[in-house]
Amino acid sequence: MKPLANFVKSLWKSFRNLIWALIVAFMLGVHNFYKQETKSKDDIAFRIEQDVKEEDAAPKD
């Protein structure tokens, strides 16, 4: 029973490390994509203003 427990424990550790690596890779990918999209605070403010104008211009039902 002890070897089975050690095997399951090592599988769990490997699975946990894999999940952690995937989460970190995803977050880095999202961050890098966002960082490329918005280069400065002015760009962010401009995008927010554009979004507000588009929402106001949308036909209201």
mmCIF file of the N, C-alpha and C atoms, coordinates in Angstrom:
data_MODEL
# 
_entry.id   MODEL 
# 
loop_
_atom_site.group_PDB 
_atom_site.id 
_atom_site.type_symbol 
_atom_site.label_atom_id 
_atom_site.label_alt_id 
_atom_site.label_comp_id 
_atom_site.label_asym_id 
_atom_site.label_entity_id 
_atom_site.label_seq_id 
_atom_site.pdbx_PDB_ins_code 
_atom_site.Cartn_x 
_atom_site.Cartn_y 
_atom_site.Cartn_z 
_atom_site.occupancy 
_atom_site.B_iso_or_equiv 
_atom_site.pdbx_formal_charge 
_atom_site.auth_seq_id 
_atom_site.auth_comp_id 
_atom_site.auth_asym_id 
_atom_site.auth_atom_id 
_atom_site.pdbx_PDB_model_num 
ATOM 1   N N  . MET A 1 1  ? 0.820   -1.193 0.000   1.00 0.00 ? 1  MET A N  1 
ATOM 2   C CA . MET A 1 1  ? 0.000   0.000  0.000   1.00 0.00 ? 1  MET A CA 1 
ATOM 3   C C  . MET A 1 1  ? 0.866   1.260  0.000   1.00 0.00 ? 1  MET A C  1 
ATOM 4   N N  . LYS A 1 2  ? 1.996   1.196  0.651   1.00 0.00 ? 2  LYS A N  1 
ATOM 5   C CA . LYS A 1 2  ? 2.887   2.349  0.728   1.00 0.00 ? 2  LYS A CA 1 
ATOM 6   C C  . LYS A 1 2  ? 3.398   2.776  -0.648  1.00 0.00 ? 2  LYS A C  1 
ATOM 7   N N  . PRO A 1 3  ? 3.822   1.831  -1.530  1.00 0.00 ? 3  PRO A N  1 
ATOM 8   C CA . PRO A 1 3  ? 4.275   2.266  -2.864  1.00 0.00 ? 3  PRO A CA 1 
ATOM 9   C C  . PRO A 1 3  ? 3.159   2.929  -3.668  1.00 0.00 ? 3  PRO A C  1 
ATOM 10  N N  . LEU A 1 4  ? 1.934   2.445  -3.510  1.00 0.00 ? 4  LEU A N  1 
ATOM 11  C CA . LEU A 1 4  ? 0.799   3.047  -4.214  1.00 0.00 ? 4  LEU A CA 1 
ATOM 12  C C  . LEU A 1 4  ? 0.571   4.482  -3.731  1.00 0.00 ? 4  LEU A C  1 
ATOM 13  N N  . ALA A 1 5  ? 0.668   4.688  -2.428  1.00 0.00 ? 5  ALA A N  1 
ATOM 14  C CA . ALA A 1 5  ? 0.484   6.028  -1.870  1.00 0.00 ? 5  ALA A CA 1 
ATOM 15  C C  . ALA A 1 5  ? 1.576   6.969  -2.375  1.00 0.00 ? 5  ALA A C  1 
ATOM 16  N N  . ASN A 1 6  ? 2.808   6.489  -2.440  1.00 0.00 ? 6  ASN A N  1 
ATOM 17  C CA . ASN A 1 6  ? 3.898   7.318  -2.948  1.00 0.00 ? 6  ASN A CA 1 
ATOM 18  C C  . ASN A 1 6  ? 3.698   7.647  -4.429  1.00 0.00 ? 6  ASN A C  1 
ATOM 19  N N  . PHE A 1 7  ? 3.208   6.665  -5.181  1.00 0.00 ? 7  PHE A N  1 
ATOM 20  C CA . PHE A 1 7  ? 2.957   6.883  -6.605  1.00 0.00 ? 7  PHE A CA 1 
ATOM 21  C C  . PHE A 1 7  ? 1.859   7.933  -6.811  1.00 0.00 ? 7  PHE A C  1 
ATOM 22  N N  . VAL A 1 8  ? 0.786   7.816  -6.053  1.00 0.00 ? 8  VAL A N  1 
ATOM 23  C CA . VAL A 1 8  ? -0.315  8.770  -6.163  1.00 0.00 ? 8  VAL A CA 1 
ATOM 24  C C  . VAL A 1 8  ? 0.157   10.157 -5.734  1.00 0.00 ? 8  VAL A C  1 
ATOM 25  N N  . LYS A 1 9  ? 0.960   10.213 -4.690  1.00 0.00 ? 9  LYS A N  1 
ATOM 26  C CA . LYS A 1 9  ? 1.478   11.488 -4.208  1.00 0.00 ? 9  LYS A CA 1 
ATOM 27  C C  . LYS A 1 9  ? 2.368   12.147 -5.265  1.00 0.00 ? 9  LYS A C  1 
ATOM 28  N N  . SER A 1 10 ? 3.216   11.358 -5.925  1.00 0.00 ? 10 SER A N  1 
ATOM 29  C CA . SER A 1 10 ? 4.080   11.927 -6.963  1.00 0.00 ? 10 SER A CA 1 
ATOM 30  C C  . SER A 1 10 ? 3.260   12.367 -8.174  1.00 0.00 ? 10 SER A C  1 
ATOM 31  N N  . LEU A 1 11 ? 2.207   11.616 -8.503  1.00 0.00 ? 11 LEU A N  1 
ATOM 32  C CA . LEU A 1 11 ? 1.324   12.037 -9.603  1.00 0.00 ? 11 LEU A CA 1 
ATOM 33  C C  . LEU A 1 11 ? 0.635   13.359 -9.261  1.00 0.00 ? 11 LEU A C  1 
ATOM 34  N N  . TRP A 1 12 ? 0.159   13.481 -8.028  1.00 0.00 ? 12 TRP A N  1 
ATOM 35  C CA . TRP A 1 12 ? -0.508  14.709 -7.605  1.00 0.00 ? 12 TRP A CA 1 
ATOM 36  C C  . TRP A 1 12 ? 0.435   15.899 -7.682  1.00 0.00 ? 12 TRP A C  1 
ATOM 37  N N  . LYS A 1 13 ? 1.684   15.717 -7.226  1.00 0.00 ? 13 LYS A N  1 
ATOM 38  C CA . LYS A 1 13 ? 2.662   16.801 -7.289  1.00 0.00 ? 13 LYS A CA 1 
ATOM 39  C C  . LYS A 1 13 ? 2.927   17.209 -8.737  1.00 0.00 ? 13 LYS A C  1 
ATOM 40  N N  . SER A 1 14 ? 3.081   16.228 -9.612  1.00 0.00 ? 14 SER A N  1 
ATOM 41  C CA . SER A 1 14 ? 3.322   16.529 -11.022 1.00 0.00 ? 14 SER A CA 1 
ATOM 42  C C  . SER A 1 14 ? 2.139   17.263 -11.634 1.00 0.00 ? 14 SER A C  1 
ATOM 43  N N  . PHE A 1 15 ? 0.944   16.794 -11.327 1.00 0.00 ? 15 PHE A N  1 
ATOM 44  C CA . PHE A 1 15 ? -0.268  17.428 -11.851 1.00 0.00 ? 15 PHE A CA 1 
ATOM 45  C C  . PHE A 1 15 ? -0.388  18.861 -11.337 1.00 0.00 ? 15 PHE A C  1 
ATOM 46  N N  . ARG A 1 16 ? -0.124  19.051 -10.046 1.00 0.00 ? 16 ARG A N  1 
ATOM 47  C CA . ARG A 1 16 ? -0.204  20.387 -9.454  1.00 0.00 ? 16 ARG A CA 1 
ATOM 48  C C  . ARG A 1 16 ? 0.823   21.328 -10.090 1.00 0.00 ? 16 ARG A C  1 
ATOM 49  N N  . ASN A 1 17 ? 2.033   20.842 -10.307 1.00 0.00 ? 17 ASN A N  1 
ATOM 50  C CA . ASN A 1 17 ? 3.065   21.670 -10.942 1.00 0.00 ? 17 ASN A CA 1 
ATOM 51  C C  . ASN A 1 17 ? 2.689   22.011 -12.381 1.00 0.00 ? 17 ASN A C  1 
ATOM 52  N N  . LEU A 1 18 ? 2.100   21.053 -13.080 1.00 0.00 ? 18 LEU A N  1 
ATOM 53  C CA . LEU A 1 18 ? 1.677   21.302 -14.460 1.00 0.00 ? 18 LEU A CA 1 
ATOM 54  C C  . LEU A 1 18 ? 0.583   22.362 -14.500 1.00 0.00 ? 18 LEU A C  1 
ATOM 55  N N  . ILE A 1 19 ? -0.392  22.253 -13.627 1.00 0.00 ? 19 ILE A N  1 
ATOM 56  C CA . ILE A 1 19 ? -1.476  23.234 -13.585 1.00 0.00 ? 19 ILE A CA 1 
ATOM 57  C C  . ILE A 1 19 ? -0.920  24.618 -13.242 1.00 0.00 ? 19 ILE A C  1 
ATOM 58  N N  . TRP A 1 20 ? -0.022  24.679 -12.281 1.00 0.00 ? 20 TRP A N  1 
ATOM 59  C CA . TRP A 1 20 ? 0.585   25.959 -11.895 1.00 0.00 ? 20 TRP A CA 1 
ATOM 60  C C  . TRP A 1 20 ? 1.331   26.567 -13.091 1.00 0.00 ? 20 TRP A C  1 
ATOM 61  N N  . ALA A 1 21 ? 2.090   25.743 -13.810 1.00 0.00 ? 21 ALA A N  1 
ATOM 62  C CA . ALA A 1 21 ? 2.837   26.240 -14.971 1.00 0.00 ? 21 ALA A CA 1 
ATOM 63  C C  . ALA A 1 21 ? 1.891   26.753 -16.049 1.00 0.00 ? 21 ALA A C  1 
ATOM 64  N N  . LEU A 1 22 ? 0.790   26.061 -16.275 1.00 0.00 ? 22 LEU A N  1 
ATOM 65  C CA . LEU A 1 22 ? -0.182  26.511 -17.282 1.00 0.00 ? 22 LEU A CA 1 
ATOM 66  C C  . LEU A 1 22 ? -0.837  27.825 -16.875 1.00 0.00 ? 22 LEU A C  1 
ATOM 67  N N  . ILE A 1 23 ? -1.161  27.970 -15.599 1.00 0.00 ? 23 ILE A N  1 
ATOM 68  C CA . ILE A 1 23 ? -1.762  29.219 -15.124 1.00 0.00 ? 23 ILE A CA 1 
ATOM 69  C C  . ILE A 1 23 ? -0.782  30.372 -15.298 1.00 0.00 ? 23 ILE A C  1 
ATOM 70  N N  . VAL A 1 24 ? 0.470   30.163 -14.920 1.00 0.00 ? 24 VAL A N  1 
ATOM 71  C CA . VAL A 1 24 ? 1.471   31.221 -15.047 1.00 0.00 ? 24 VAL A CA 1 
ATOM 72  C C  . VAL A 1 24 ? 1.677   31.582 -16.514 1.00 0.00 ? 24 VAL A C  1 
ATOM 73  N N  . ALA A 1 25 ? 1.767   30.587 -17.379 1.00 0.00 ? 25 ALA A N  1 
ATOM 74  C CA . ALA A 1 25 ? 1.955   30.854 -18.812 1.00 0.00 ? 25 ALA A CA 1 
ATOM 75  C C  . ALA A 1 25 ? 0.766   31.633 -19.373 1.00 0.00 ? 25 ALA A C  1 
ATOM 76  N N  . PHE A 1 26 ? -0.431  31.270 -18.984 1.00 0.00 ? 26 PHE A N  1 
ATOM 77  C CA . PHE A 1 26 ? -1.624  31.975 -19.454 1.00 0.00 ? 26 PHE A CA 1 
ATOM 78  C C  . PHE A 1 26 ? -1.611  33.425 -18.983 1.00 0.00 ? 26 PHE A C  1 
ATOM 79  N N  . MET A 1 27 ? -1.299  33.630 -17.712 1.00 0.00 ? 27 MET A N  1 
ATOM 80  C CA . MET A 1 27 ? -1.296  34.990 -17.182 1.00 0.00 ? 27 MET A CA 1 
ATOM 81  C C  . MET A 1 27 ? -0.215  35.843 -17.853 1.00 0.00 ? 27 MET A C  1 
ATOM 82  N N  . LEU A 1 28 ? 0.934   35.265 -18.098 1.00 0.00 ? 28 LEU A N  1 
ATOM 83  C CA . LEU A 1 28 ? 1.980   36.020 -18.800 1.00 0.00 ? 28 LEU A CA 1 
ATOM 84  C C  . LEU A 1 28 ? 1.542   36.348 -20.223 1.00 0.00 ? 28 LEU A C  1 
ATOM 85  N N  . GLY A 1 29 ? 0.888   35.418 -20.869 1.00 0.00 ? 29 GLY A N  1 
ATOM 86  C CA . GLY A 1 29 ? 0.400   35.657 -22.229 1.00 0.00 ? 29 GLY A CA 1 
ATOM 87  C C  . GLY A 1 29 ? -0.634  36.762 -22.255 1.00 0.00 ? 29 GLY A C  1 
ATOM 88  N N  . VAL A 1 30 ? -1.549  36.760 -21.311 1.00 0.00 ? 30 VAL A N  1 
ATOM 89  C CA . VAL A 1 30 ? -2.581  37.801 -21.245 1.00 0.00 ? 30 VAL A CA 1 
ATOM 90  C C  . VAL A 1 30 ? -1.936  39.143 -20.938 1.00 0.00 ? 30 VAL A C  1 
ATOM 91  N N  . HIS A 1 31 ? -1.007  39.150 -19.989 1.00 0.00 ? 31 HIS A N  1 
ATOM 92  C CA . HIS A 1 31 ? -0.352  40.403 -19.616 1.00 0.00 ? 31 HIS A CA 1 
ATOM 93  C C  . HIS A 1 31 ? 0.431   40.979 -20.792 1.00 0.00 ? 31 HIS A C  1 
ATOM 94  N N  . ASN A 1 32 ? 1.169   40.157 -21.488 1.00 0.00 ? 32 ASN A N  1 
ATOM 95  C CA . ASN A 1 32 ? 1.957   40.653 -22.618 1.00 0.00 ? 32 ASN A CA 1 
ATOM 96  C C  . ASN A 1 32 ? 1.052   41.158 -23.730 1.00 0.00 ? 32 ASN A C  1 
ATOM 97  N N  . PHE A 1 33 ? -0.057  40.493 -23.964 1.00 0.00 ? 33 PHE A N  1 
ATOM 98  C CA . PHE A 1 33 ? -0.996  40.945 -24.991 1.00 0.00 ? 33 PHE A CA 1 
ATOM 99  C C  . PHE A 1 33 ? -1.581  42.299 -24.586 1.00 0.00 ? 33 PHE A C  1 
ATOM 100 N N  . TYR A 1 34 ? -1.973  42.424 -23.314 1.00 0.00 ? 34 TYR A N  1 
ATOM 101 C CA . TYR A 1 34 ? -2.551  43.682 -22.848 1.00 0.00 ? 34 TYR A CA 1 
ATOM 102 C C  . TYR A 1 34 ? -1.518  44.795 -22.883 1.00 0.00 ? 34 TYR A C  1 
ATOM 103 N N  . LYS A 1 35 ? -0.295  44.480 -22.526 1.00 0.00 ? 35 LYS A N  1 
ATOM 104 C CA . LYS A 1 35 ? 0.759   45.484 -22.500 1.00 0.00 ? 35 LYS A CA 1 
ATOM 105 C C  . LYS A 1 35 ? 1.039   45.995 -23.916 1.00 0.00 ? 35 LYS A C  1 
ATOM 106 N N  . GLN A 1 36 ? 0.955   45.130 -24.911 1.00 0.00 ? 36 GLN A N  1 
ATOM 107 C CA . GLN A 1 36 ? 1.173   45.555 -26.287 1.00 0.00 ? 36 GLN A CA 1 
ATOM 108 C C  . GLN A 1 36 ? 0.012   46.414 -26.771 1.00 0.00 ? 36 GLN A C  1 
ATOM 109 N N  . GLU A 1 37 ? -1.194  46.111 -26.306 1.00 0.00 ? 37 GLU A N  1 
ATOM 110 C CA . GLU A 1 37 ? -2.366  46.852 -26.751 1.00 0.00 ? 37 GLU A CA 1 
ATOM 111 C C  . GLU A 1 37 ? -2.374  48.272 -26.194 1.00 0.00 ? 37 GLU A C  1 
ATOM 112 N N  . THR A 1 38 ? -2.039  48.441 -24.941 1.00 0.00 ? 38 THR A N  1 
ATOM 113 C CA . THR A 1 38 ? -2.076  49.752 -24.318 1.00 0.00 ? 38 THR A CA 1 
ATOM 114 C C  . THR A 1 38 ? -0.664  50.143 -23.911 1.00 0.00 ? 38 THR A C  1 
ATOM 115 N N  . LYS A 1 39 ? -0.165  51.156 -24.554 1.00 0.00 ? 39 LYS A N  1 
ATOM 116 C CA . LYS A 1 39 ? 1.226   51.523 -24.333 1.00 0.00 ? 39 LYS A CA 1 
ATOM 117 C C  . LYS A 1 39 ? 1.390   52.616 -23.275 1.00 0.00 ? 39 LYS A C  1 
ATOM 118 N N  . SER A 1 40 ? 0.370   53.392 -23.039 1.00 0.00 ? 40 SER A N  1 
ATOM 119 C CA . SER A 1 40 ? 0.502   54.463 -22.054 1.00 0.00 ? 40 SER A CA 1 
ATOM 120 C C  . SER A 1 40 ? -0.844  54.726 -21.385 1.00 0.00 ? 40 SER A C  1 
ATOM 121 N N  . LYS A 1 41 ? -0.822  55.558 -20.367 1.00 0.00 ? 41 LYS A N  1 
ATOM 122 C CA . LYS A 1 41 ? -2.058  55.914 -19.672 1.00 0.00 ? 41 LYS A CA 1 
ATOM 123 C C  . LYS A 1 41 ? -2.979  56.715 -20.580 1.00 0.00 ? 41 LYS A C  1 
ATOM 124 N N  . ASP A 1 42 ? -2.407  57.499 -21.486 1.00 0.00 ? 42 ASP A N  1 
ATOM 125 C CA . ASP A 1 42 ? -3.230  58.274 -22.420 1.00 0.00 ? 42 ASP A CA 1 
ATOM 126 C C  . ASP A 1 42 ? -4.011  57.351 -23.350 1.00 0.00 ? 42 ASP A C  1 
ATOM 127 N N  . ASP A 1 43 ? -3.356  56.265 -23.783 1.00 0.00 ? 43 ASP A N  1 
ATOM 128 C CA . ASP A 1 43 ? -4.053  55.296 -24.632 1.00 0.00 ? 43 ASP A CA 1 
ATOM 129 C C  . ASP A 1 43 ? -5.236  54.678 -23.895 1.00 0.00 ? 43 ASP A C  1 
ATOM 130 N N  . ILE A 1 44 ? -5.040  54.359 -22.615 1.00 0.00 ? 44 ILE A N  1 
ATOM 131 C CA . ILE A 1 44 ? -6.119  53.775 -21.825 1.00 0.00 ? 44 ILE A CA 1 
ATOM 132 C C  . ILE A 1 44 ? -7.268  54.763 -21.697 1.00 0.00 ? 44 ILE A C  1 
ATOM 133 N N  . ALA A 1 45 ? -6.967  56.020 -21.384 1.00 0.00 ? 45 ALA A N  1 
ATOM 134 C CA . ALA A 1 45 ? -8.010  57.038 -21.251 1.00 0.00 ? 45 ALA A CA 1 
ATOM 135 C C  . ALA A 1 45 ? -8.734  57.234 -22.581 1.00 0.00 ? 45 ALA A C  1 
ATOM 136 N N  . PHE A 1 46 ? -7.990  57.240 -23.673 1.00 0.00 ? 46 PHE A N  1 
ATOM 137 C CA . PHE A 1 46 ? -8.596  57.406 -24.993 1.00 0.00 ? 46 PHE A CA 1 
ATOM 138 C C  . PHE A 1 46 ? -9.525  56.239 -25.302 1.00 0.00 ? 46 PHE A C  1 
ATOM 139 N N  . ARG A 1 47 ? -9.107  55.031 -24.975 1.00 0.00 ? 47 ARG A N  1 
ATOM 140 C CA . ARG A 1 47 ? -9.944  53.855 -25.228 1.00 0.00 ? 47 ARG A CA 1 
ATOM 141 C C  . ARG A 1 47 ? -11.225 53.901 -24.399 1.00 0.00 ? 47 ARG A C  1 
ATOM 142 N N  . ILE A 1 48 ? -11.108 54.346 -23.153 1.00 0.00 ? 48 ILE A N  1 
ATOM 143 C CA . ILE A 1 48 ? -12.302 54.451 -22.306 1.00 0.00 ? 48 ILE A CA 1 
ATOM 144 C C  . ILE A 1 48 ? -13.260 55.476 -22.886 1.00 0.00 ? 48 ILE A C  1 
ATOM 145 N N  . GLU A 1 49 ? -12.737 56.604 -23.331 1.00 0.00 ? 49 GLU A N  1 
ATOM 146 C CA . GLU A 1 49 ? -13.594 57.628 -23.943 1.00 0.00 ? 49 GLU A CA 1 
ATOM 147 C C  . GLU A 1 49 ? -14.253 57.095 -25.209 1.00 0.00 ? 49 GLU A C  1 
ATOM 148 N N  . GLN A 1 50 ? -13.524 56.345 -26.012 1.00 0.00 ? 50 GLN A N  1 
ATOM 149 C CA . GLN A 1 50 ? -14.098 55.759 -27.222 1.00 0.00 ? 50 GLN A CA 1 
ATOM 150 C C  . GLN A 1 50 ? -15.218 54.790 -26.880 1.00 0.00 ? 50 GLN A C  1 
ATOM 151 N N  . ASP A 1 51 ? -14.994 53.956 -25.860 1.00 0.00 ? 51 ASP A N  1 
ATOM 152 C CA . ASP A 1 51 ? -16.015 52.999 -25.457 1.00 0.00 ? 51 ASP A CA 1 
ATOM 153 C C  . ASP A 1 51 ? -17.276 53.698 -24.986 1.00 0.00 ? 51 ASP A C  1 
ATOM 154 N N  . VAL A 1 52 ? -17.125 54.778 -24.242 1.00 0.00 ? 52 VAL A N  1 
ATOM 155 C CA . VAL A 1 52 ? -18.288 55.530 -23.759 1.00 0.00 ? 52 VAL A CA 1 
ATOM 156 C C  . VAL A 1 52 ? -19.042 56.133 -24.936 1.00 0.00 ? 52 VAL A C  1 
ATOM 157 N N  . LYS A 1 53 ? -18.313 56.709 -25.893 1.00 0.00 ? 53 LYS A N  1 
ATOM 158 C CA . LYS A 1 53 ? -18.969 57.291 -27.068 1.00 0.00 ? 53 LYS A CA 1 
ATOM 159 C C  . LYS A 1 53 ? -19.706 56.226 -27.867 1.00 0.00 ? 53 LYS A C  1 
ATOM 160 N N  . GLU A 1 54 ? -19.091 55.047 -28.017 1.00 0.00 ? 54 GLU A N  1 
ATOM 161 C CA . GLU A 1 54 ? -19.748 53.971 -28.768 1.00 0.00 ? 54 GLU A CA 1 
ATOM 162 C C  . GLU A 1 54 ? -21.000 53.499 -28.050 1.00 0.00 ? 54 GLU A C  1 
ATOM 163 N N  . GLU A 1 55 ? -20.941 53.409 -26.717 1.00 0.00 ? 55 GLU A N  1 
ATOM 164 C CA . GLU A 1 55 ? -22.121 52.992 -25.963 1.00 0.00 ? 55 GLU A CA 1 
ATOM 165 C C  . GLU A 1 55 ? -23.231 54.036 -26.091 1.00 0.00 ? 55 GLU A C  1 
ATOM 166 N N  . ASP A 1 56 ? -22.870 55.319 -26.064 1.00 0.00 ? 56 ASP A N  1 
ATOM 167 C CA . ASP A 1 56 ? -23.877 56.372 -26.198 1.00 0.00 ? 56 ASP A CA 1 
ATOM 168 C C  . ASP A 1 56 ? -24.471 56.405 -27.602 1.00 0.00 ? 56 ASP A C  1 
ATOM 169 N N  . ALA A 1 57 ? -23.674 56.062 -28.597 1.00 0.00 ? 57 ALA A N  1 
ATOM 170 C CA . ALA A 1 57 ? -24.142 56.113 -29.979 1.00 0.00 ? 57 ALA A CA 1 
ATOM 171 C C  . ALA A 1 57 ? -24.955 54.869 -30.357 1.00 0.00 ? 57 ALA A C  1 
ATOM 172 N N  . ALA A 1 58 ? -24.870 53.841 -29.559 1.00 0.00 ? 58 ALA A N  1 
ATOM 173 C CA . ALA A 1 58 ? -25.602 52.597 -29.868 1.00 0.00 ? 58 ALA A CA 1 
ATOM 174 C C  . ALA A 1 58 ? -27.102 52.862 -29.780 1.00 0.00 ? 58 ALA A C  1 
ATOM 175 N N  . PRO A 1 59 ? -27.866 52.257 -30.695 1.00 0.00 ? 59 PRO A N  1 
ATOM 176 C CA . PRO A 1 59 ? -29.331 52.450 -30.644 1.00 0.00 ? 59 PRO A CA 1 
ATOM 177 C C  . PRO A 1 59 ? -29.898 51.850 -29.357 1.00 0.00 ? 59 PRO A C  1 
ATOM 178 N N  . LYS A 1 60 ? -30.750 52.622 -28.713 1.00 0.00 ? 60 LYS A N  1 
ATOM 179 C CA . LYS A 1 60 ? -31.343 52.160 -27.455 1.00 0.00 ? 60 LYS A CA 1 
ATOM 180 C C  . LYS A 1 60 ? -32.705 51.543 -27.741 1.00 0.00 ? 60 LYS A C  1 
ATOM 181 N N  . ASP A 1 61 ? -32.903 50.366 -27.188 1.00 0.00 ? 61 ASP A N  1 
ATOM 182 C CA . ASP A 1 61 ? -34.184 49.665 -27.396 1.00 0.00 ? 61 ASP A CA 1 
ATOM 183 C C  . ASP A 1 61 ? -35.085 49.840 -26.218 1.00 0.00 ? 61 ASP A C  1 
# 
